[in-house]
Amino acid sequence: MARSKKKAVHEESAGLHRVVTTKTVLTMKKNGEKIAMLTGYDYLTARLLDQVGIDIVLVGDSVGNVVQGHETTLPVTVEDMIYHAKAVKKAVKNALIVVDMPFMSYQNSVDEAIRNCGRLMKEVGVGAVKLEGGEYIADIVRHLVRIGIPVMGHLGLTPQAINKFGTYEVRAQDKKEAAALVSDAMALEEAGVFAIVLEKIPAQLAKRVSNSLTIPTIGIGAGPNCDGQVLVVSDMLGLTEEFRPRFVRRYSELADVMRGAFRSYIDDVKGGRFPAKGESY
C-alpha cells in the first residue's frame, strides 16, 4: 500500500508541549507536579502519546508480553529493545524516552552494563535507561551515571525476578521486606538514579519512600502518593482482556472496538460492498 513520504505533522505537540528531560522530571517533583508515564513500543502509539503531552514514554520490556506474546519479560533481548526504541524515537519530539534494559543485559558486570546501555544511548538516542533491582546494582548505576547515562530505578515487584518471587503478588507487605525496599531506594538515590518506579507495593510504604527521597517515584499499583504514575498502554486501552488487576484503570475497551471494525470489514468484503465505486481508481 502506497503511503505519503511527507513528514508527519505533530499538530498538538508543535510548540504547545515542553521538552521533558531528566532535569524536568526532578523539577516536577520539587514543584509538586505529578508525572504521567505510559509505555510505547511503536511509532503510531508513541506519536499519539507525544501529541497529547505525555511526560515520559517507557519502551518497556513488557513488549515481551503484549507484543511478542511471551508469558514473562525474560526472553526479551537488547536487540528487541533497540528495534522498538528506534520506532518510538522517530515519533517523539517532546517526551522523555526511557528504555527498559532486559534481563541479563546489565546484571553480570559493569562493563556489560555500560556496553548494552551505551548502545541504547548511542544507536537510538534515548533519554535514559531503566534497571530493575536495589542496592546490589548500585555500583552499576553509579558507573553508568558517571559516564553520562541517566538511570531510572525499579523496586517492588520486579518482573525480571519472577522466578525468584514465584508470584506476581504485592511485594514488601512484611516489615523486613519493607525495610529492605526503603534501604534499596536510598541506595539507588545515592548511586545517582533520577527517578524510581515502585511497582505493586502497599500505598503507605510507597508514600513513605516518596517522602524520603529527593528524586521522584513513579507508581504502578503503589497508590496515589507517588510523584507520578505509569501503566502499560495496552492495559489501560483495554486490549489485554485477560489481565485485569485492580491497579489498572481501563480508559477504553479497544479490543471490542477493533473486533467490531474487523467484523464489519469482513462482512463488507464478503458481501461485495467493499470497495465501492468511490474507493476504486
N, C-alpha and C positions, 0 to 999 in steps of 0.2 A: 504494500500500500504506500503510495507516494505521500510524503509529508513535507510541508514547507521547511526550508532550512533557516528561515528568519529567526533571529534571536528572540527568545521568549521575553515578553514584557511583563515585569512584575508590578502590576498596577498599584496594589496596596503598599508594596514594600518600597516603592520608589520615593525616597525622601521622607517617608512617614514613620518608619521604624528605625530605632537606633541600631548601630552595630554593637553586638554583645561580645565582650571579651571576658577573660578570667577576672580582670580588674573590675569590670562592670558587675559581675556576679558578687564579688566581695563588697562592692559599694551598695548593692541592693540589700544585702544583709544589714549593713551598717544603718541604712535608711529605713529599715523595716518593710521593704518592698518584697513581696512574695515572688518566687522564681517558678516559672512554668516550663516544664521539660516534657517532651514526648519522644518516643522512638521514631526513627525513619530509616528505611532501608533502600529506597528507590527515588528516582528523580521526581516523578509526578507527586508523590506524597510529600517529599521534602519541599518542593516548590510551594505547595499549598500551605504547609506549616510556616514557611518563611513569610509568605504573603500576609498572613494574619497576625504576625508578630510574636511567634513563639520565641522564648528566650534561648533555649538550648534544644538542639536536635541530638538525641543519643542514637548513634548507629550501634545498636545493642547486639550482643551475641545471642539474644533471643531470636535473631534471624534464623537460628538453627531450628527453633520450634515452629515459628509462624510462617516462615518462607520455605525452609528446606524439609520440614516435616519430621525432624528428629524428636525423640522423646525428651532429650536433655540438650543442654548447650555444649556438652563436651566434644562432639565431633567437629565443631566449627574451627576453621583454620585461619591463620593470618591472611592467607590469600583471599579467603572469603570476605574478611573484614575490609581488606583493601578494595576489592571489587565493589562492594556496596557503598563504602565511604566515598569512592570516586563518583558514583552516581549521585549521591547526596550533595557532594561538594559542588557539582555543576549547577545545582538548583539554588543553593543557599547563598544569599548575599549579606544577610544581617545577623542571623542567629549564630551562636557559638556551636560548633560541631565537636562533639565528644565521641570517641570511639572506644568500645569495649575491647580490651586485649583478651583473646581467647585462652582457654585452658592450656597450660603448659607452654605458653608463649613468653612468660616472664618469670615464672617461679624458680627455674633451675639455677639461674645465675644473673648477676648484674650485667655481665657482657651480653647475654642473650636478650635480656630485657631492653637494653639500650639498642641493640640491633633491630629488634622487632618493632619497638615503639618508634624508633627513629625512622623506620620505613613508612609508617603512617604519617609522620610529620613531613618527611621529605618528598615521598612519592605522591601523596594526596594533598597535603597542606591543611590538615585538620587543626582544630584549636587546642585539643587536649586528648589524653587517653584516660581510660578508667580501669583501675585494677581492683580486684576483689582481695580482701584479706586485711589483717590487722598488723600488730606490732612486728610479726615475723617478716613482713615485706617492707618495713620502714626503711631499711638500708637501701633497698632497691629504689624506693620512692625518692629518697634523698639524692641518690646518684642521678636519677632521671631529671629531677628538678634542677640540680646543679648545672646540667649541660643544656638546660633550656627547654625541657619537655614538660609542660604542665600536666599534673596528675589529679584526677578525681578519685577519691577512695570509695569503698563499698563495704559496709558492715551489716551484720544481722544475718538474715537468710542470704547466703551467697550461693547461687545456683551451681557454680562450678564445683562446689564441695558437697553436692547432693549425695554422693556415695559415702561420704563421711557421716552426714547427718541421717541419711536413710529416710528422710521425710521432708515435706515442704511446710511443716507446721511452724507456728510462730516461734521465733528464737528469743533467747535471753529472758525467759519467764522466771527463772530462779535467780536468787541473789548472786550466786557465784558467776554465772554466765553474764548477768547484767553488769557486774563489776568489771569483768574482763572486757566487755564491749566498751565501757567508758574509758578504760585504760587504753584500749586499741585506738579509740577516737583521738585521744590526747597524743598518742604516739604518732599517728598519721598527720595530725596538725603540726606537730613539732618537726616532722620529716619534710613538710612543705606542700601537702595537698591543698588545693584551693577550695575544695568542697568535698562532702562525703554523702553518698547515698545510704540511707538507713532503710533496710527492707524487712518488712514483716516482723516488727518488734513492738512490745507494748507502748501505747501512746505516752504514758508517763515517763518511761525511760527515754523515749525519743525527745521529749520536752527537756528532760534533764541534760541530755547530751547537747542539744541545740543551745541551751542556755550556758553551757560550759565552754563552748568554742567561740572563737572569733571568726571562724570560717563558716559558710552556710552549710546546712544539712538539707538534703532533698529526700523526702519520704516517699515510700511506696508501701502501703499497708502499715504505716507508722504513725497515724493520727494527724491532727491538724496543726500541731505546734512546731513542725519542721519549718525551715525557712523557704522551702519550695516543695513541689510535688512532681512526680513522674509516673506515667503509665505507659504500657505498651499500646501503641496506636491501634493495633488490630483488636485488642481487648475493648478499648473504650468506644470503638466504632461498631462493636457487635459482630465482628467477623469470626472470632474464635468462640463458637457457640458452646463447646464442651467445657470451657474454662470460665467459671462464674464465681470467683472468690468475692468475699464481702467487700474488699477494698477497691474493687473496680466499679466505678460508676460508668454505665453504658450510655453514652451520649447519642447513640444511634443504633439501629439494627440493620446494618448494611447487608448482612447475609440475606435477609428477607427481600430487601430491595433488589439485590443483584439476581437472586433466583427468579424474581418476577420479571426482570428485564430479559434474562436468558430465555425464560419460557415464552415470552411474547415474541422474541426473535425467532425461536424455533417454529412457533405457530405460523408466523408470517411467511417464513421461507417455505414451509411445507404446504401452506395454503395458497402460495403463489402471490402473496401481497407485497413481498419484498424481493427485489427492488421495484418501486413504482416508476412510472414514466419520468417523473421529476428527479429521480435518483439514478437515472441512467444517462449515458453520454451518446 
